[in-house]
Amino acid sequence: MALVRPENPQQARLVRLLRDDGPRSRVELGDVLGLSRTTLTAELDRLVARGLVETAGPAASAAGAARRCCASPAGSASPAWSSRRTGSPWR
């Protein structure tokens, strides 16, 4: 089985935040990372398709709770983040 990694620095930041801080709504993720709604949705959809992120909870509605995103077991185990000393864009 091949190791699945984020495709770009934005995806790496998303997975790292979800892995380290736990589930968050898309609104919270966008606020923390400073990503537009369009960019955030596209990157999360790609991460879900790659199996690195999962969504859980009810769909967002005016009266309900927002759907939350969390790192999947594959996303939690992925060593896609090297140290800052290496100059890698993944950190």
Buried (B, 14 or more C-beta within 10 A) or exposed (E): EEEBBBBEEBBBBBBBBBBEEEBBBBEBBBEEBEBEEEEBEEBBEBBBEBEBBBBEBEEEEEEEEBBBBBBBEBBEEBEBBEEEEEEEEBB
